[in-house]
Amino acid sequence: MRIAVCGGPYGNPYALQAFVDDARARGAERLFCLGDLGGFGADVNALWPILTDNTVECVAGNYDVAIAGGDTDCGCGCGYRDPKDNEYAQLIYDHTLATTSRNFAAWMGTLPTERRETIDGVDVHMVHGSTLALNDFWWESLPEEQHRLRTEASGAGVVLCTHSGLPWQRRIGDTLAVNVGVLGKPANDGRREVWYAVLDLSDGHVAAELIPLAYDWQAQAASMRAAGLPEIFAETIETGWWTTCLEILPPRERSLGRYHLYRSTLSSGFRPANDGWGETTPQALRSDRPVVPLFGTPYFPSRLWIYTNFHCNLACDYCAVASSPKALARTLPTDTFRALVDEAVQAGFTELYLTGGEPFLHPDIVSLVDYASAELPTVVMTNAMLLRGRRADGLADLADRKLTVQTSLDGATAATHDLHRGPGSWQRTLDGIRRLIGLGLPPRVALTETPENTHEVPAVAELLAGLGLPDDHFAVRPLLRRGLSDTGVEIGEDSSIPELTVTADGLHWHPAGADLTTSPDLHLAPADTPLTTGQQLVTERFFTARLTDGTLPRPVHCAI
C-alpha cells in the first residue's frame, strides 16, 4: 500500500489541498496528517472541509490539543529567550484561538495524539513530536543515542513525526524514522515548496520518499497579510527562509538557514553592509527583521584571511602559526589565489587580509595584491623588511587602490623588539615603515604586548607619530598562546569570534590558529572546501559553543 503523510498545515489551506491532489496523483491510497493544524497561517477553518472531504486521517499536535482546550498558549515547549519570538508565538496562537470555530476546535479535541497500526505487514507508529512526548523536537542532528532512545520507546518498524518542521529520514537500528516536514511553511531551505512523505509498504517492507510540494504560496502570503499577521511571516512563505523561531534550532539546523542571530543581541546601531548573502537591496537591509545572518555581524566579520605562504625571513619565538625560514612553505598557487578572491566576492566577503609567513616571499606577491585589491579592500600583513626593488615598485603602482599595508613594531628600542624577533629586525622594520610612507602607503602598525614591552607602548606611539603616522594607525594586540608561544591569551572556538581563514591546508576558524600542526582544533575543513561551506561550518560551530551557556565571544584581533 502507498500512503502519504503530512504534518503541520499551520493554517495553510492552499498547501493542504495541494498535498491531497499531489498525493492522489502519486497513487496514495490513504492520507494522514500528523497535527498542528494552526500556528502560522491565517485561515485554520478552511482546513476542516479539506481534511474531512478527502478522508485525511489525523493525529493531534500540541497546537490542536491547546486550541481544543482553549488554553492560553500552544504548549509547543519552545522556551524562547528572545522576547520578540515570544511575542510572535503568542500573537499567532491568539489569532488561531480567536478565529477557529468552536465546532472545529471540538473536532480537534476528538483526535488521538498518536496512531499505531500494521499496514501490509509493517508496524507503523505515527506521532506528532516523537515517541517520548507530544512536543518533543526530533531533530536529524541529534546524537545517535538520542535517536535510539526514541525508536526503542516505540519498537515499531516505522516511526513518523513532524513537530520540528524539517524533513529527514534515516534508519535507526531496525526502525525507519521519518520526519515528514510540514505544509504550513517552508523548511528553512530557501525553497518556496513545502514537504511531505510518501511511503510504500508491502509484505513487511517499507520505502519512504520525501516530496517537495509546490502550491499557491502567493495566495497564502496574501491571506496572511490580509489578516494582519506580521510581515515577516509572509516573508518566510515568499522566500523559504525562517525569520522567527530560530532559538529552537540546534547548531547544525540553525547553520543551514539564512538567518542565525537575533538582532537584540547586537548593538542598537548595527546595520549590516549586506545581509550576509551578497545582497544589498532594501529588502536585505530592512531593520525591522528580528534576525540577521551571523556572517557580517561583529561576531563573524565579513573579512577573509588568506595565507599566501608560511615560510618567513624571521623566526619570531612567539609566532602563533609557527612560521620561520625552516617552515614548510605551503605556498598558494597564483591561480588558486585568484579563484579564492573571485569566490570571496560571490560569497559576500567585504575585505581581504593577506598574511603568512611573510607574504613578500611569495614569488608572485605583487600580482596577488594587484588582483585582490582590484576586487575588494585589501590588507597585506608584512614585517616590512623585503620592500625593495620590484616589490617596492609594484606596491607604488597600487598606492591609489583600497590597499593597506600592516606591519609590526614590538618596542621603542631595538633591544626590546629584537628580543623576540631577532637581531637587527627593529631597524629594518623602521626602514620599511619609512619606505612605505615614501611609497604613499603609510602603514598600520601593531604591537604584540609582552611583559618586556608593556612599559614601552607610549614610546612606540610617540615614535610612530614622529614618523607622521596618524594615531589610528597604531594598536596594541595581545600575545596569544598558539604556535611557538607557550604563554599568552588562550584562543579557541569557545572564547573568540571566528574569522574565516584559508591556507593551503584548507579552512580555519581564526588566522591565529591557521597552522594545522600546532592548532588542529581550529581546522574546519580540507583544501578546496567552498567558502560558503566554510561559512556554514563556522556558524554551526559558533552555536555549538554558544548554546551551552548563551554567552557571546570576544574578538581577538590580529589586525587593527
N, C-alpha and C positions, 0 to 999 in steps of 0.2 A: 504494500500500500504506500502511496505517496501522500504525505501530509505537508502542510505549510504552517509555519508558526511565526507569529509576530509578537512584538512587545511594544508597550508604551505608545499608543496612538496620541496621547497628550493633547487631546482636543484638536486633532488634525484629520477632519473627515476626508479631505482630498487624498491623503496618503492611505487612509484605511480603505477607501473604495478602490484605489489603485492596487493595493495588496490583494483584495478579493479578486479583481479582474485578472491580475497577473498570475496569481496562484492557480486560478481555474484554468487559465490558458496553458499553464505548465502541467496540467493534469492532476492537480492536487485533489484528492477525494475528501479530505477533511481539513478544516481550517481551525486554528487555535490562536488565542490571544492570551498573553501571559500577564496582562494587567497594567495598571496606571493609565486609565482612560483619560484623565485630565492631567494638567501640570505644566503646560507651556503655551498651547494654542488657545484660541478664543471660544470655540464652539463645541463644547463637550456634548450637548444634547443631540447634535447631528450624527453622533456616532451610533446611537442606540438603534435606529432602524437599519443601519448597515450591518450591525452585528446580528440582529435578530432575523432580518430578512434573508441573510446568507448563512445562517446556522453556524456562526463563528462561536466555537466553544471556548469559554473564558475561565481564567482563574483571576482572583482578585489581587491587585497590588496594594501597597501601603496607601496609595492615594485613594483608591476605591474604598478601602476599609474606613479611612478617615472621613471621606465625603458621606458615606452611608451613615456613619455615626454622628455627623455634624460636629466633628472635632475642631479644635481651634487651630491645628496645624496639620501638615501632611504626614508627619511621622516617618519621614524618609531616613532619619538618622544621619543627615549630612554633617551637622555640627559645625556650621560655618563660623569662622572667626571674623571674617570681613563683614562689617555692618551693611554694606551695600548688597551683598548676596543674601543676607537675612531679610533685607527689605524686599528684594525681588521675589524671594521664595514665598514670603508672606503675602505679597501683592497678588501673585498668580493663584495661590491657594484660595485667598479670599474671593477672587474673581470666579474661580471654579465653583466654590461652595455656593456663591450667590446666584450663579446662572444655571446650575444643574437642576433640572426639575426633580421634585421630591420623588416622583414615581421612578425616574431613572436611578436616583440615589438609592431608593429602596431595592431596586433590582440588583444594583451593585452589592447590596448587603446580603443577597442570597448566594453570591458566588463563593465557591470554595477557594481557599488560599493555596491549594496545590491539587494536582491531578496525577493519578498513577494508574496506568493500565498496561496490559500486554497487547501490543499491536503486531500482528503477523509474527509472533514468537519473540518479540523484543519487549523487554520490560522498560517502559518509558515513564520517567518521572518529570513532571512539569511544575516548576516553582517560579516565583517572581524574583526574589533576591537570590537566595541559594537554599540548599538543604538545611542550613543552620538557622536562618531567620528570614522573615519576610522582607526586611530592609537591608539585608547583608549585601555588600558590594562584592561581587565575584569578578575580580579583575584578572585579565590574562597574565599580568606581570607578577601575580602572587607567587611566593616560593612554592616549590613542588610539594612540600609537606602540607601547605595550606590547601592546595588543590586536592590532595589525597584526603584530607580531613573532610572536605565537602562531599566528595564522591563516596567515601566509606560511610558517611552518615546516611546515605541513600541505599547503596548497593545495587542500584538499577543499572541496566546496560546502557541507557541513555539518560542524561540529565539535561534539561533545557531550562534556561534562565534568561533574564533581561535587564534587571534593575540598573546596572551600571550604564547602559545605553550604548556601549561599544561592542560591536560584534567580534566574535572569535570562536574557534573550535579547536579542540585538542583531545588526544587520547590520554587518559589518566588511568594507568593500570588497565583493567578490563572495561572501563567506562568511557564512553564518548560524551564529553561535556561540550555543550554548545550555548554560547550566549548569542541569542538571535538578533540582538540590536533592538532599536526602537523605530517606530514610524513617525514619531512626533517631531523629531528634529534630527539634523544630520549628525554623523558620528565624529565630529571634530576632525574631519579629514580633508576639508576643502572641497568636498563634493556636495552638490545640492540633493543628490539621491539619498534616500534612507535605506535601511536594511531589514531583511527578514530571512528566514531559513526554510529550505525545502529538504525534507528527509524522505529517503526511500527505505522502507522496511520490508524485509522478505525473508521468511524461513529463518528467523533469528539473526539475520544480518542487517546492518544499517550503514547508510552513507548519507552524509549531510553536505549541503551546498549553501553558502551564504550568498544572498541575492541582492545586488544593488537595485533599488526601485526608483524609477523616475515617476514623478507625479506633478500636479499643477502647483508648484511651490509659489508661483506669483500670486495665485488666488489665496493661498494660505497666508502669505505675508500681508496681503491687502486686508484680509479679515482680521488679522491681529492689530493692524493699525486702526481699522475702523472701530475696534473695541476699546481703543485707548491703551493697549498694552505697551510696555516700554519699547522704544525704537530698537534698542539693541537685541531684543528678542527677534524682531523681524529681520534684523541684520544677520543673525545666525542662520535663519531659514534661507536667506538670499546668498550667503557666502559659503556656508558649510563649516564655519568656524565658531566654536563656542566663545561667547563673550561674558558668560557668567558661570558660576558653579565650579570654577577651576580648583577650589580647595579640596574637592572630593577626589581629585585625580592623583594617583600615585606618580612618582617621578617619571617612570617610563611613559605612561599615557599622557602626562602633562607635557612632556618634551615634544611629543609628536604633533601637538596642536600649533596654532598660530600665536596664541596669547598665553602668557605664563604667569605674569607677576601683577599683583594688584597695585593700581596707581596710588592707593592710600599709603603704601609703604615707601613711596618716593617723596622727594621734596615737592612742595606745592607748586613750584615754578617749573617742574620738569616738563619738557616738551621734546619728544624725540626728533632727531633730524629726519628720520623716516620711520616707518612702523616696523623696521627690522626685516622687511621683505623687499627692500629696494624700492619701495613706493613712497612718493612724496605728494600724493593727491590730497585734497582737503579731507576726503573720507579717511585716508590713512592717518591723518594728523588730528582727527577730532579728539577733543579733550574731555568729552563727557563720557567716553567709554571707560568703565572702571578698571579695565585690564589692558596691559601692554605686553608686547614680546619682551622676554628677558634681554635678548640681544638688542643693543642700542641704549640700554639704561646704564646708570653708574655701576651696576652690579655685573654687567657683561659688556664692556665697551666695544664699540664697533671698529676697533683698530686691530689689524692683523700683523703679527710679528713673523718675520721670515728670517731664518738663519741662513745666510748665504754660504757660510762655511764655519768650521770650528777651529781651525788652526789659527795661531796668533803669534805675533812677533814678541809678545810679553808672556811671562809666566807668573801672573799675579797669584799670591798664595791664598787669596780668598775668592777666587773666581767661582761663581755659582754654577757654571756649566763645565768646569774643569778644562778650560781652553789653555793651550800653551803651544810653543813651537813643535812639540812632540805629539800633540793631539792628532787623532785621525781626522783628516781634513773634512770629510763628509760635505764636499762642495756641491751645491745645487747647479746642475747644468743650466746654461742660459735659456734654452727652450723651455725647460721645466719652470724656471722662474717666471718667464713671460706668461706662460699658461696660468700660473698661480695668480698673477696680477689680474689677468682677464677674469678669472674665476672669482676673485675677490670683489671686483666691481659688480658682477652679476649677483653675488651673494649679499650685497648690501653693505660691505665694509666701506668706511669713510676715510680711513687713514692707513698708511703702511709704515711699519717700522722695520728697517733692515739692520741686522745685527750679526754678531758672530760669537766667538773668534773675532778676528779683525777683518771686517768686510773688504778693506782695501788690499787684502791679499788675494781676493778673488780675481782671476785674470781678466774678467770682463766687467768689473765693478762699475765703471763709468757708464757702460751701455745699460747695465741693470738699473742704475739710478735714473738714467735718462728715460728708460721705458716706464718705470714706476711713477716718476714724478709727472709724466705727461698724462697719467690716468687719475692719480689720487695724490693728495698731500702726503709727502713722504719725509720720514725722519731717518737719517743714517747715523748709527752709533759707531764711533771710532775712537781710537786712542790718539788720533791726530798726528801720528808720527811719520806717516808714509805719504803725506800730501805734497808731493813734489813731481816735477816733470809732467808726464801725460796725465797723471791723476789730477794734479792741480789744474792743468789746462782744461781738462774735461769738466771739472766742477765749476770753473769760472764760466764756462759756456751755459751752465744751468742755473746761474745765480738769479735769473728772473722767474724761475719756476716756484711752485709751492714746495720748496725744499728746505729742510732744516738739518743741520749737522749738530750732533751732540757728542761731547767728549767728557772725560772725567779728570778731575783735579782733586787729589785727596790730601792736600796740605798746602800751607802757605810757604813752606820751605821744602827744599829738596830732600832733606833728611827724613821728614815725615812722609812725604809722598813715596819716596823710593823704598821705604821700609817694606812695603808690601808689593810694589810694582817693579822694583829692580833699579839698579844704579843707572843714573843718567836719564831716567824716564821723565822726571819732573821738568827738566829744562827742555827736553824735546817736545813735551806736551805744550808748554808755554809757547815755544816756537810755532807749533802747529796752530794754536789758537790765534796767534798774531797773523799767521799766513791765511787762515780762513777769513779773518776780518778784512785783510787786504783783498781777498777774492770777492768781497761783497756778500759773504755768508757768515756774519757774526754768529758764533756757535752758542748753543746752550751748554751749560757746564753743570755736572752733577758731582757731588762729593759723597763718597761712601763713608759713613761715620763709623769710626772705630775708637777705642779708648785712647789711642795715641793722637788722634787728630781733633777730638771734640773741642778742645780749647782753641784750635786754630780756625774754626768756622768763620768768625767775624773777620779775621785777617784775610781769608780766602775771598770772601765777599768784597772786601776793600781792594784786594789785588785785581780782581776781575773788573770792578768798577773803574779802576785806574786805566784799564785797557779799553774802556769805552763800552763795555757790555752793560745792558740795562739790568736792573735788579731782578726782573722776572726771567732772566736767562741763567739764574743760579738757583740750585736747590740741593737740599741735603736728603740723602736716602739711607735707609738702614742697611747694615751688614746682614746678610741672610745666611742661614745655616744650610747651605746646599753646596754641591760640587766639592771644591777643595777646602771649603771653610767648615771647621768643626765647631764654630761658635756663631752666635748671631740669632736673629729673629727666625722662629720656625714659620715655614710657609707650606701650606697644603690645601687640599680642596675644601677642608672644613674651616680654614682660617684666612682665606684670601679670595678676592674676586678672580674670576677666570679672565684670561686674555689669550685668546686662541693663538697658538704658535705653530709654525710649520718648520720642520727640519728635513734633512734627507732621511731621517728615521720615521717620519710621519707627523702626527698631530699631538700637541701637548697642551696641558691646562694653562701654563704660565711660562713666560720667557725665562724666568729664573729657575725653572725646573725642566729645561728643554734638553738636557743630556740624558739619554736613555740609560746609560750605565750607572750614573750616580743618582738619578731621580726617576726610577722606573714607575714609582707610584703616580707620577704626573703625566705619564704617557697615555694618550687617549686611543690612538688608532695607528695602524701601519701606514707606510708611504702610499701615495695615490688614493687615499681616502678623500672623497669630496669634501670641500669646506662646509657645504650645507649639512652633511652628515656630522662633521665636527661640531657645528653649532648645536645640533640636536643632542649629541653626546654630552657636550658641556652643560646644556640645560638639564638633562637627566641627572647628571652627577651633582650639579648645583643643588637641585631639590632633594636628592638623596641625602646630602649633607645637611641641608637647611631644615627639612621637615622633622628631623629628630627633636629639635627644641624650638623651632620657629625663629631662630636668630638669623641675622644677615651678616655677611662677612665684611671685613675691612679691605680697602685697597692696599696693595704693596706695590709701589710704583718703581718701575725700572727706568722710566723716563719722566721728564719734567711735565 
